[in-house]
Amino acid sequence: MGTERDLSAAPSVGVAEIRQAIDAAESDFRRCWTILCDWKGNRLARGNPLFDFQPRLANALFGLEKKYNDVAGRRDYLISTKSRRSPTVLSNDLRRLRRYADALMEAMSIGRSLGDAFAWPFYSNSPEILRKHLDNPIIGHFPTGKGGRGEIEFIRHAKAEKHFLLHHGITSSLRVGDLSFVDPTTWVVAALGELKTHDASPGRLNMTLHIIAGNSDALPKLFAVPGVIESGSMSSLRTATPKFMHRLEAQMKKMRSALPRDETRLKSELFGVYYTSEMSQLAENVGQHKVAYARFGSGGVLVALRPFRGKTLSSRLFSSQTGESIAAKCRALPGMVVDVADSSSLENSLFAGGIRTSFSWGALPFFWWPLDLEFLQRFYFGEVVLFSCYNPVHLFSNLRSLGFDIKGAATKDPVVTRRTGDVVIESEHFSFFVRAVGQHLMREDKVVEIFARLGGGAAISDIPAKIMIDIVPKI
């Protein structure tokens, strides 16, 4: 996590304080959820509570991260002093701390899912920048110490003259820089920013903001707020170390590369992309029963369960139920999986996994689906568990009917090609589309539509050697 810990001062951590931290964060998450729902329903109150969303969520993540650091510090202390304990005691203690850490990470993941839902509209017209973010490793931890506190206070008070400030630390999807500056008239990301917090006097933070914009006209300008945010001079800061400058230059280079450049790509807007009616029916059924099922496409089965009795987030995260015990409740699932197979094919395969609210490329945050808000709330806060089983054998059959050839259909990464004369089109990483259907519930017919456009929408000789396709999902 990039912080040094004093192992001699690592106090014991108990489950009660972990649960208290998680439930305190849940209270802020619920308030953020209300703001999102009001935004979705065009019911935002006067004073624009959208400006409250980011600092509230950031502060909740900051608190969870500090507790995670306590757990990690205690773990490191136990490992460094393992000779003082029996192997059995040490193993039990480390297992307990791992459970605490997992619960805190899951709670932070829920918070960031809310942040992803908040960020999506601001990035919906900038898919090329979003893809660049997602090309980078996920940043799993919120900064603590003066850096984290500085970021929270900055987003709490800072306002730009012509742009909306979007903080990356509250999301899982925005991974380059600390801030995005969004033009609210076009909903396009105009610039990216990196925040640095420096030593200052007690009760005061000195911060520098480094901005990369596509052009000088798009360069954001911030309002000064007397007594709260005041402009300063670089000359008032201490001389930066070579290590600091090297890291800053690398971060600025990464931000510069994330902004749009001229490159060969196809941008295709797809409407009616997802299995929304199937999800809507599933939502209604799971509200009436403990377990509900729905077929999606030719080869998919979707399952929803309400396995937990606890009313608080911490009680669900510390539930004694295992994945195996939850799966055992789905007695009808094996028969449904057999039903979606193609008995005449040797290419049947099965991709199974949990449906998560965390954001991935090619997906649309579930919050923005036209689904019952009560169901969505249960889903986001872990009261409802969703998972899917998907067999792509029928998708492959439909692609073959368009003239495509499938190699390795039963493997994790099949290769899809099409020959026209002396030219061969080959799709790299077709497994993305298998995941898009099985995990993000993209319609199979929309995948077929993408490939039909690629194979027949332009003269094959006019297609460059390599292109990038930006998919912009639309409900």
C-alpha positions in Angstrom: 0.0 0.0 0.0 3.1 2.2 -0.2 3.1 3.2 3.5 5.6 2.3 6.3 4.2 0.9 9.5 5.6 0.9 13.0 5.4 -2.8 13.8 6.1 -2.2 17.4 2.9 -0.3 17.7 0.4 -2.7 16.1 -2.5 -3.1 18.5 -4.9 -6.1 18.3 -7.9 -5.7 16.0 -11.3 -7.1 16.9 -14.3 -8.1 14.9 -16.5 -5.5 16.7 -14.5 -2.5 15.4 -14.3 -3.9 11.9 -18.0 -4.4 11.8 -18.5 -0.9 13.2 -16.3 0.6 10.5 -18.2 -1.3 7.8 -21.6 -0.3 9.0 -20.5 3.3 9.4 -19.4 3.3 5.8 -22.7 1.6 4.8 -24.6 4.6 6.2 -22.7 6.9 3.8 -23.1 4.4 1.0 -26.9 4.5 1.5 -26.9 8.3 1.4 -24.9 8.2 -1.9 -27.4 5.6 -3.2 -30.2 8.1 -2.5 -28.4 10.8 -4.4 -27.9 8.4 -7.4 -31.6 7.4 -7.4 -32.7 11.1 -7.3 -30.4 11.8 -10.2 -31.7 8.9 -12.2 -35.3 9.9 -11.5 -34.6 13.7 -12.1 -35.6 14.4 -8.5 -32.4 16.2 -7.4 -33.2 18.7 -4.6 -32.1 22.4 -4.6 -28.4 22.9 -3.9 -27.4 20.1 -6.2 -26.5 17.2 -3.9 -24.3 15.8 -6.7 -21.6 17.9 -5.1 -22.1 16.0 -1.8 -21.7 12.6 -3.4 -18.0 12.5 -4.0 -16.6 13.8 -0.7 -19.1 11.7 1.2 -18.1 8.5 -0.6 -14.4 9.4 -0.5 -14.5 9.9 3.2 -16.2 6.5 3.7 -13.5 4.8 1.6 -10.9 6.7 3.6 -12.2 5.3 6.9 -12.3 1.8 5.6 -8.8 2.1 4.2 -7.5 3.2 7.6 -9.1 0.2 9.3 -7.6 -2.0 6.5 -4.2 -0.6 7.3 -4.7 -1.5 11.0 -5.4 -5.1 10.0 -2.4 -5.2 7.7 -0.2 -3.7 10.4 -1.3 -6.3 12.9 -0.7 -9.1 10.4 2.8 -7.8 9.6 3.5 -7.6 13.4 2.4 -11.2 14.0 4.6 -12.4 11.1 7.6 -10.5 12.3 7.2 -11.9 15.9 6.0 -15.4 14.9 8.7 -17.1 17.0 6.7 -16.0 20.1 3.6 -18.0 19.2 2.7 -21.6 18.4 2.1 -22.3 14.7 -1.5 -23.2 15.5 -2.2 -19.9 17.3 -0.4 -17.9 14.6 -2.3 -19.7 11.8 -5.7 -19.0 13.5 -4.8 -15.3 14.1 -3.7 -14.8 10.5 -6.8 -16.5 9.2 -9.0 -14.2 11.3 -7.1 -11.1 10.1 -7.5 -12.3 6.5 -11.3 -12.5 7.0 -11.3 -9.0 8.3 -9.2 -7.8 5.4 -11.5 -9.5 2.9 -14.6 -8.0 4.4 -13.1 -4.5 4.3 -12.0 -5.0 0.7 -15.5 -6.2 -0.3 -17.0 -3.2 1.5 -14.7 -0.9 -0.4 -15.6 -2.6 -3.6 -19.3 -1.9 -3.0 -18.4 1.8 -2.4 -16.4 2.0 -5.7 -19.3 0.3 -7.6 -21.4 3.3 -6.5 -18.6 5.6 -7.7 -18.5 3.8 -11.1 -22.3 4.3 -11.4 -21.8 8.0 -10.6 -18.9 8.4 -13.1 -20.5 6.6 -16.0 -22.6 9.5 -17.4 -19.6 11.8 -17.3 -17.6 9.3 -19.4 -20.4 8.0 -21.7 -19.2 10.3 -24.5 -15.5 9.6 -24.0 -15.2 5.8 -24.5 -11.7 6.1 -25.9 -10.4 7.7 -22.7 -12.3 5.2 -20.6 -10.7 2.4 -22.4 -7.2 3.9 -21.7 -8.1 4.0 -18.0 -9.1 0.3 -18.0 -5.9 -0.7 -19.8 -4.1 0.1 -16.5 -4.1 -2.0 -13.4 -7.0 -1.4 -10.9 -6.1 0.9 -8.0 -7.4 -1.1 -5.1 -6.7 1.2 -2.2 -7.7 4.7 -1.3 -4.7 6.9 -0.2 -4.5 7.5 3.6 -2.5 10.1 5.5 -2.2 13.7 4.4 -2.5 12.7 0.7 -5.8 11.1 1.1 -7.1 13.8 3.4 -5.9 16.4 0.9 -7.8 14.8 -1.9 -11.0 14.6 0.1 -10.9 18.3 1.1 -10.0 19.3 -2.4 -13.0 17.6 -4.0 -15.2 18.9 -1.1 -14.4 22.5 -1.8 -12.8 22.9 -5.3 -15.0 24.1 -8.2 -14.0 24.8 -11.8 -15.3 27.7 -13.9 -16.5 25.6 -16.9 -15.9 22.0 -15.8 -17.2 19.3 -13.4 -14.5 17.8 -11.3 -14.7 14.0 -11.1 -12.5 12.2 -8.5 -11.0 8.9 -9.7 -10.4 7.6 -6.2 -14.1 6.8 -5.6 -14.2 4.5 -8.6 -12.6 1.2 -9.8 -12.6 2.3 -13.4 -10.7 5.6 -13.6 -7.1 4.7 -13.1 -5.0 7.4 -14.8 -4.4 10.6 -12.7 -6.6 11.7 -9.8 -9.2 13.9 -11.5 -11.2 14.2 -14.7 -12.5 17.6 -15.9 -15.8 17.1 -17.7 -17.4 19.7 -20.0 -21.0 19.7 -18.7 -22.4 21.1 -22.0 -21.1 18.1 -24.1 -20.5 15.5 -21.4 -17.0 15.0 -22.8 -13.8 14.6 -20.7 -11.6 17.6 -21.5 -8.6 17.2 -19.2 -7.0 15.0 -16.6 -5.4 16.1 -13.4 -2.9 14.9 -10.8 -3.0 16.1 -7.2 0.1 16.3 -4.9 -0.1 17.2 -1.2 2.9 18.8 0.4 3.9 19.6 4.0 2.2 22.7 5.4 1.4 24.4 8.7 -1.0 22.8 11.1 -4.6 22.9 9.9 -3.5 23.8 6.4 -2.6 21.8 3.3 -0.5 22.9 0.4 -1.5 21.1 -2.9 -0.3 21.3 -6.5 -2.6 20.4 -9.3 -1.0 19.3 -12.6 -3.3 19.2 -15.6 -3.1 17.7 -19.1 -5.7 19.0 -21.6 -6.3 18.2 -25.2 -5.7 21.8 -26.1 -5.2 25.1 -24.3 -8.8 26.2 -24.8 -9.9 23.2 -22.7 -7.5 23.9 -19.8 -9.7 24.1 -16.7 -9.6 27.1 -14.3 -10.5 26.8 -10.7 -12.4 29.3 -8.5 -10.5 30.5 -5.4 -12.5 30.4 -2.2 -11.1 32.9 0.4 -10.3 31.2 3.6 -10.9 27.7 2.1 -9.0 27.3 -1.2 -6.5 30.0 -2.1 -4.2 30.1 -5.1 -0.5 30.0 -4.3 2.9 29.8 -5.9 5.2 26.9 -6.7 8.0 29.0 -5.1 6.4 28.6 -1.7 6.9 24.8 -1.8 9.9 22.9 -0.9 12.2 21.8 -3.7 11.0 18.4 -4.9 13.2 15.4 -4.7 14.4 13.7 -7.9 12.3 10.6 -6.9 9.2 12.8 -6.7 9.8 14.5 -10.0 10.5 11.2 -11.8 7.2 9.8 -10.5 5.3 13.0 -11.4 6.8 12.9 -15.0 5.7 9.3 -15.4 2.2 10.1 -14.2 1.9 13.1 -16.5 3.1 11.0 -19.5 0.4 8.4 -18.7 -2.3 11.1 -18.5 -1.1 12.6 -21.8 -1.3 9.2 -23.5 -4.9 8.7 -22.2 -6.3 11.7 -24.0 -7.7 11.1 -27.5 -5.3 10.9 -30.4 -5.7 10.3 -34.1 -5.8 6.5 -34.5 -7.7 4.0 -36.6 -10.8 2.9 -34.8 -14.4 2.1 -35.4 -17.0 3.6 -33.0 -20.3 1.7 -33.0 -23.3 2.7 -30.9 -25.5 -0.2 -30.0 -29.0 0.1 -28.7 -31.0 -2.5 -26.7 -27.7 -4.1 -25.9 -28.6 -6.1 -22.7 -31.0 -8.7 -21.5 -33.0 -6.1 -19.5 -36.4 -7.8 -19.8 -34.9 -11.1 -18.5 -33.3 -9.2 -15.6 -36.5 -7.4 -14.8 -38.4 -10.7 -14.6 -35.7 -12.2 -12.4 -35.9 -9.2 -10.1 -39.6 -9.6 -9.7 -39.3 -13.4 -9.1 -36.5 -13.1 -6.5 -38.6 -10.6 -4.6 -41.2 -13.3 -4.1 -38.9 -16.3 -3.6 -35.6 -17.1 -2.1 -34.2 -18.4 -5.4 -35.2 -17.3 -9.0 -34.0 -18.4 -12.5 -34.1 -16.8 -15.9 -32.9 -18.0 -19.3 -31.0 -15.4 -21.4 -30.2 -15.9 -25.0 -29.8 -19.4 -26.4 -27.2 -20.6 -24.0 -27.5 -18.7 -20.7 -29.0 -19.3 -17.3 -29.2 -16.5 -14.7 -29.7 -17.2 -11.0 -30.7 -14.8 -8.2 -30.8 -15.7 -4.5 -31.5 -14.0 -1.2 -29.3 -16.2 1.1 -28.7 -13.8 4.0 -30.8 -12.9 7.0 -28.7 -10.1 8.4 -29.9 -6.6 7.8 -26.5 -4.8 8.0 -23.7 -5.0 5.5 -21.3 -6.3 8.1 -23.6 -9.2 9.0 -23.7 -10.2 5.4 -20.0 -9.9 4.9 -19.3 -12.0 8.0 -22.0 -14.5 7.3 -21.1 -18.2 8.0 -22.6 -19.2 4.6 -20.1 -20.4 2.0 -20.3 -20.3 -1.7 -20.9 -24.0 -1.7 -23.8 -23.8 0.6 -25.4 -20.9 -1.4 -24.9 -22.9 -4.7 -26.5 -25.9 -3.1 -29.8 -24.0 -2.9 -30.0 -23.9 -6.7 -31.5 -27.3 -7.2 -33.0 -26.6 -10.6 -29.8 -25.3 -12.1 -28.2 -28.5 -13.4 -31.2 -29.4 -15.4 -31.4 -25.9 -16.9 -27.7 -26.0 -17.9 -28.4 -29.3 -19.7 -31.3 -27.7 -21.5 -29.2 -24.9 -23.0 -26.6 -27.2 -24.4 -26.5 -28.4 -28.0 -26.7 -32.2 -27.8 -25.5 -32.5 -31.4 -22.3 -30.5 -30.9 -18.9 -31.4 -29.5 -18.2 -27.8 -28.7 -20.3 -27.3 -25.6 -18.5 -25.4 -22.9 -19.7 -23.7 -19.7 -18.6 -20.4 -18.2 -19.9 -19.8 -14.7 -19.3 -17.0 -12.3 -20.8 -14.3 -10.1 -22.4 -11.2 -11.6 -20.7 -8.2 -10.0 -21.6 -4.6 -9.8 -18.0 -3.6 -10.4 -17.4 -1.9 -13.8 -15.7 -3.6 -16.8 -15.1 -2.5 -20.4 -18.0 -3.1 -22.7 -20.5 -3.0 -19.8 -23.0 -0.5 -18.6 -23.3 -0.1 -14.8 -26.3 -2.0 -13.6 -27.5 1.0 -11.8 -28.4 2.7 -15.1 -30.4 -0.3 -16.4 -34.2 0.2 -16.4 -34.7 -2.0 -13.4 -36.6 -1.7 -10.1 -34.6 0.4 -7.8 -35.3 -1.7 -4.7 -33.9 -4.7 -6.5 -30.9 -2.8 -7.6 -30.3 -1.6 -4.1 -30.4 -5.2 -2.8 -28.0 -6.2 -5.5 -25.5 -3.4 -4.9 -25.5 -3.9 -1.1 -25.2 -7.7 -1.2 -28.7 -8.7 -0.1 -29.2 -10.4 -3.5 -26.6 -12.6 -5.1 -26.5 -13.1 -8.8 -24.5 -15.6 -10.9 -24.7 -17.0 -14.4 -23.9 -20.1 -16.4 -23.3 -19.5 -20.1 -22.7 -21.9 -23.0 -21.5 -20.0 -26.2 -22.1 -23.0 -28.5 -25.2 -21.3 -30.1 -23.3 -18.0 -30.5 -20.7 -19.8 -32.5 -23.3 -21.4 -34.7 -24.8 -18.0 -35.5 -21.4 -16.6 -36.4 -20.7 -19.6 -38.7 -23.9 -18.8 -40.5 -22.4 -15.4 -41.4 -19.3 -17.1 -42.9 -17.0 -16.9 -39.9 -14.8 -19.8 -38.9 -14.3 -20.7 -35.2 -11.2 -22.4 -33.9 -10.9 -23.6 -30.3 -14.6 -23.1 -29.7 -14.4 -25.1 -26.4 -11.3 -23.3 -25.1 -11.0 -20.1 -23.0 -9.9 -18.0 -25.9 -11.5 -19.1 -29.3 -10.3 -17.5 -32.5 -12.9 -16.1 -34.9 -11.9 -15.5 -38.6 -13.5 -14.8 -41.9 -11.9 -15.0 -45.3 -12.9 -12.8 -48.3 -10.8 -13.5 -51.3 -7.2 -13.1 -50.2 -8.0 -11.1 -47.1 -8.6 -12.7 -43.7 -10.3 -10.9 -40.8 -9.3 -12.2 -37.4 -10.8 -11.1 -34.1 -8.3 -10.9 -31.2 -9.5 -11.8 -27.7 -12.9 -13.1 -28.7 -13.1 -14.3 -25.1 -14.1 -10.6 -24.4 -17.4 -11.2 -26.1 -18.0 -14.5 -24.3 -17.5 -12.6 -21.0 -19.7 -9.7 -22.3 -22.6 -12.1 -22.7 -22.0 -14.4 -19.7 -21.0 -11.8 -17.1 -22.3 -8.4 -18.4 -25.5 -9.9 -20.0 -24.9 -8.4 -23.5 -27.3 -9.9 -26.0 -25.9 -12.6 -28.2 -27.6 -11.0 -31.2 -25.8 -7.8 -30.6 -22.4 -9.6 -30.7 -23.5 -11.1 -34.0 -24.5 -7.6 -35.2 -21.0 -6.3 -34.4 -19.4 -9.0 -36.5 -21.9 -8.6 -39.3 -21.0 -4.9 -39.5 -17.3 -5.7 -39.4 -17.6 -8.2 -42.1 -20.0 -6.4 -44.4 -20.1 -2.7 -43.4 -17.1 -1.6 -45.5 -15.1 -2.8 -48.5 -12.8 -5.4 -47.0 -9.8 -3.8 -48.9 -10.4 -0.5 -47.1 -10.1 -1.9 -43.6 -6.6 -1.2 -42.2 -4.3 -4.0 -40.9 -5.4 -3.4 -37.3 -8.3 -1.5 -35.9 -9.7 -0.8 -32.5 -13.5 -1.0 -31.9 -15.0 1.3 -29.3 -18.3 -0.2 -28.2 -20.6 2.4 -26.7 -23.5 0.6 -25.0 -26.9 2.1 -25.0 -30.0 0.9 -23.2 
